[in-house]
Amino acid sequence: MQLVVLGLNHKTAPVDVRERFSFSEDQVRLGLRNMDLYEGINEAVIISTCNRTEMYAVVDDSDDGLPVLKEFFYDMASSDENIDEYLFFYENDECIRHLFRVAASLDSLVIGEGQILSQVKKSYAIAREMGMASTVINTLFHRAIAVGKRVRTETRIAYSAVSVSYAAVELAKNVIGDLAKVNVLLLGAGQMGELTARHLADAGVNQVLVANRRYERAVELAAQFNGRAVEFDKFMTEALDTDIVITSTGAPHYVVKKWETSQLMKKRKGRPLIFIDIAVPRDVEPEVANLNGVELYNIDDLEAVVDSNIKIREQEAKEAERIVEEEVVELVNKFRYLSFRPVMALLTDKANRIREREVKRAMSKFEDITPEERRIVENMSKMIIRKLLREPMVRMNSAAGTGHEQYYMKAMSDLFKLDTIGESRKIEKISSYRYARQ
């Protein structure tokens, strides 16, 4: 059997294609439930997010499996559209490497983002729930999740802000500290404003006030984060009881002016106020920074932080790639061993049954054998078996994943008559993980 992945992501397909092939959890469950209708797919996990839809599967043969996987992919989307140019297909080692990079957020739109690992966990849990995860998939995804955690533990790939909206919130935390008692006034309810509001909510801010020229939009955004919408022309009045004002209106002129802000600061009686202006053109008149008690930061300040943090993440990503490669090698070696494990287990079991039978027969001829003498005979018989089987085991293990694999498996079966053991299956049907394509 072979391990493969078929999919598309933000690197291979535009958003309009990704949207059409994005699946809900219910769709994924339904697809996995009907997987037995597709010949040759033995195990499967489907990961579907806004930036990727990928199907990891254990198939009988990758050449035969690819058309079947594509058929399943198109059926899931209820589409006969040909999107082959947007699809990628990886086998065995490359499949493992790809999943490890996904789990480590090295393949994400934003390197180091934290959401993908939880999405990988969720997708795997659904596959287990639907009975589509067995030995190979379980081994693969347990290790992939561990790799994602290890990368986050041993590197600082996820420790720095790499978006302006997130950097704005991080800046607020650096200036004020804990945001649990902080009230924030957000001017502008566009995409940047929405992202900022989301980060503020995640940071545990006390209250988010949203002001927008179209009041209905302010109400809509505020409702998403248990905030409160305010009339745009009254935002200065609301600023009296806020600690931070973040602006992102897209207006062609200054929205916050020095004279009005100076009147506001008099009413605040010395309480400081932070302005974070992430709009282009700027919303806050530069002279506002000269007022006592006011701190003003603009998008240039934030972009400098973001650029620096992107470089930091890229540097950390090099160490993360090293970890991924190390883990790929380790899992490849484990799978190579597993490919021969059924044969090795059958051989060991047969040898032990013979050993136990002969030891029992020998023990029956001693009338006064002591427990210590019995233990010595048992240990000696086990050691004989271990030493006799050691060389065949080494040879079999070294042949795993090579052109000699099938030869050794058949030879071992014939020489030791393993296919005559009652509990064994025919050697040709033993599940094996193939690395070298025969």
N, C-alpha and C positions, 0 to 999 in steps of 0.2 A: 504494500500500500504506500501511497505517497501523500504528503502534506502540501496543500496548495492554498493560495489566496487569490481571489478574483475581486476586483473592485475599481472604484474611481474616487478621486479626492480633489481638493482645491488646486493641486498641482497639475492634474491631468484633464480636468473638466470644468467648463464655465458654470456659473451658479445656476443658469436656467436648466442645464442638464442635471446637475446635482439635485435640484428641487424635484425633478420628475422621478428620480430614483432614490429619494429619501423615504424611509419607511418608519412608521410608528411602531411602538412596542406591540400593539395588537396585530399589526401586519406581520411583524417578525415572528410572533408566536404562531400565527396561522400558517406562515410559510414553513416553519420548522415542523409543524404538526403534519404537513403533507409531504415531507421530504422523502418518505418511502416510495413515493410515486416516481422518483427520479433515480434511475439505476446507477449504481456504482458510488453513491455518496453514503459513507458510513457514519461520519460524525461531522458536525458543522456548528459554527458560531457566526452570527451576523452582527456587525457593528455598523450602526447607522446614526450619523450626527449631521449637523448642518454643513460640515466640511468634508465628510467622507461616508461612503457606503462600501463596506468590505465584507466578503464572505470567506471565512477560513474553513477548510474542509479536509477530511481524510477520504481520499478516493482510491479506487482499485488501481487506476492507472491515469496519469496526468493527461496523456494524449486523448484518451477516451473521455476523461472527466471534464475537460475544458468545454466541449460543446454542451454537455449536460448542465454544467454550472451556468453557462450563458443562458440556456433555456430557462433554468430556474430564476435567474436574475430578471429576465424580461417578463416572465410570468408574474413575479412578485410585483413588478411595476405596472402590470396589465398593459404592456406596450409591445408593439412589433417594430418600433423604431430601432434602426441600426446605430448603435453608439460604440462599436468596436474600437474606433479611433481614440476614445476616451478611457478605455479600460486598461488596467495593468494586470499581469498574471505572473506570480512568483511561485517557485517550487522549493520544497525542502529547506535547505540552508537559507536561501533568500527569503522564503516565507517567514522563517523564524526571525531573521534579522529585521524584516519589515515590521512584524508585530512588536518586537522589543523596542524599536525606534518609536513606534506609535505610543506605546505605553509610557515611554520615557519622555514624551512630548517633543521629541526631536523632529517629528514629521508634521508637527502642528503649524497652523498659519502663524501663530505667535509661539516661538520656541519657549518652552518652560511653563506654558499655561497648565493650570492644575486640574481642569475639568475632565480631560481625556481619560485619565486613569480610572476615575469613577465610572466613566462610560464603558470602558473595557470590562470592568468588574460587573457592571449591570448586564452587559451583553452576554457574558459568560454564564451569569446566574440564570438568565432566561434559557440559554441552551441546555443547561443542566435540568432546569425545571421541565423542559419539553423532551427530555430523554435523548438529546442529540450530542451529549458529551460523554466520552468514554476514556480509555487509557491514554491515547495520544493527545487528544484535546485537553484533557485534565492536566496532563504533564506540561503541555505547552503553555496554557493560560496561567497555571499556578506560578510557573517560572516568569512569565511576562509581567504579571502583577508584582512579583518580588523584584524584578529588574526596575520597574517604574518607581517603586519605593526606594530602592537602593540609590538610584540616580538622584532622587530628591534629598536623600539623607547625606550622601557623600559629595554632592556638588551644591553650588548656590545658583543653579540654573533657574529657579523659580522665586528668587528672593528680591528681585528688583522690578520696578514699574517700567513697562515698555509701551504704554499708551498715554496720551496726554490726559485723558479723563482720569485714569487711574493714578497718574503722577500727581494730579491736582489734589486728590484725596490723600495720597501719601504725604504730600507737602503739608496739608492741613494737620495731619497726625504728628508730623515732625515739629511743627510750630507750637501746637496746643497740647499734644499728648493724647490722652484718652478722649475719644469723641462721644462718650456715653451721655454727657450732660450738655453737649454742644448743639445749638440750633443753627441750621444752614439755610440761607436764602439762595435759591437757584434762579437766575434770570435767563430765560430761554428754555424751551421744551423740545428742541430739535433732537437729532440723533446724538450729538455730543452731550446735550443736557440729559438725555435719557441714560446714557452710559455713566455719566457722572452720578446721577441719582442712584443708579444700581450699586455703584462702588460705595457711595455714602451709606446706603442701607446695609451693605455687607460689613462695613466698618463699625456698625452699631451706633450711628449718630442718633441723637435724641429726637430731633424733628427736622424734616425737610419741608421747606416752604417753596412753592413753585409759582413764579410769575411769568406770564407769557402774553404777548399782544393778543393772541387768540385765546381767550379765557377758557374755552371748552377744552383746548389741548392741555392747558395747565391742570384742569380738573382731572382729565384722563390720566396724565402722568403721575400726579400726586396720589391718586387712588391706588396705583400699583405699589406704592411704597408706604402706605399709611401716612402720607403727608397731608399738606393743606395747600390748596390753591389760593392765590391772592390776585387782586386786580393789578395789572401791570403799572398803571399810573399811581398806585399807592405803595409801590415796593419800598420807597424811602421810609415811609411810616412803619412798615413791617421790619425794616432793617434796624430799628431802634432796639429790638430785643433779640437780635441774632448776633452770632459770633463770627460767622464767615459768610461772605457773599461771593458766589461763583457765577461768573457771567459768560454766556455763550449765545448771544442773541442773533448774530448775523446782521445787525443794523449797520448802515453805512456811515453812522456818525456816533459820537460819544453818547452813551446812555447815562453813565454816572459822571457827574461833573463836580469840579472842585467846590464851587460855591455851595451847592446843595449838600455836599458831603460835610463841609465845614459846619453848617447849621445842624446836621445830624450829630456830629461829634460833640457839639456843645450840649445837646440834650442827653447824650450818653454819659456825661459827667466823668470823663476820663477813662471809661471802659474801652479797651482796645478793640479794633475791628480789622479783620483781614479781608482783603479783596484778592481773588484769584481770577484773572482775566484770561480766559482761554479762547476768546473770540478773535477772528481775523476778518475785517478790521477790528481794532481794539474797541472794547466797550467802555473802558474806564479812562478818563482824561489823565494823562501822565502826572499832572501837577497834584493830583490827589495824594500821591506818595509823600508830598511835603507836609501834609497835615499831621499834627501831633496825635499819636495813638493809632495811626493808620499804617498798615503794612500792605504794599501792593506788589503782586507778582503777575507777570504776563506770560504769554505762551512761549516767548524766547527762553525764559527761565526754565520752564517745564521741558521744552524740547531739548535743551542742553542736558538735562537729567536723563531724559528718555534715550538720547543718543549714547550717552555714557553707559546706561544700563543695558542697551542692546549689545554694545561691545563686550560688556561683562558676561552677558548670557552666551554670546557667541564663543567666548573663551571657555566658559564652563561647559559648553556643548562639546568641546573637544575631549574633555575628560569623560563626559557622558558617553560619547561614541566609543571610547576605550573600554568602558564598563560593558557596553552592549556587546562589543566584539568578544570580550572575555566570557560573557554569559552565553553567547551563541556557541562558541567552541565547546563549552562545558555541556550544554544541552545536546549538541550534535553527538558528542561522545556517548552520552547517556542513551540516546536513541539508537545508536549503532549497537550498543550492548543489548538493548531491548529487542532488536530485530532477530537475534539469535537466542533470546531468553527462552522461548518455548522449547527449542531443541535441547538447550543446555539443561533446562529443568527436567525434561523427560529422561535425559541420560542420567542425571544425578538421582532422580527418583528410582530408576531401574537399578542402578548400582547399589543404592541404599536398601532396596528391598532384598536384593541378593545377599548383601552383607548381613542384614538382620536375620534372614533365614539361616545362614550358615553359622552365625554366632549362637543362635538359639539351639541349633543342632549340636554344636560343640559343647555348650553349657550343660546339655542334658546328660553328657557322658561323665561329668564330674559330680561326685557325691558330696564332697565337703568343700566346695569352692567358697572362698570368703568374698564379702562385698568388695573389698579392695582389689582382689584378684579379678573379679568380674569387671570392675571399672577399668583395670589395666587392659584387659582383652578388648573391651568396647572401644577404648581410645585407640588401641593399636589398629583395629579393623577400620575405624574412621580415617585414620591417618593413611592407611594403605589406599583406600578409595580416593582420598584427596590427592595423593601423589600420582596415582595412576591417571586421574582425569585432568590433572593440571595442564599438561601439554596440549591435549586436544582442545581444552577450553581456551587456552591462549591462542592457538591457531584459528579457532572459530571466531574469536573476538576480533582478531586482526583482519579477518576476511570480511567482516561486516561492512556493507556499503561498497564492496568492490565487485569486480567481475567474477570473482571466485566464490561469491556468497552462496549462490544456488548449488554449486558443485559440492561445497563442504556440507551444506544442509542435507542434500540427498545422500552423500557418502556416509554421513553419520547415521542417518536413518537406516540405510541399507546394512551397514556394518553391525550395528547394535540392535537391528530389528525394532526400532522405536515405534514404527507404525503398527506393531502388533500389540502394544500395551493397551489395555482396555479403555483407559480414560483419555488416551491421546486422540487427536484428530489427524487426518492425513496431512503429511508434511507440506503438501502443496497448498493447503488451506490455512496454514498457520499465519496469523496476522503479523506481518513484518513491515518495518518502516524502511523504505528504500531510499538511499542517498545517491548511489550511482545509477543512472538510467541504463538499463541493460540493453 
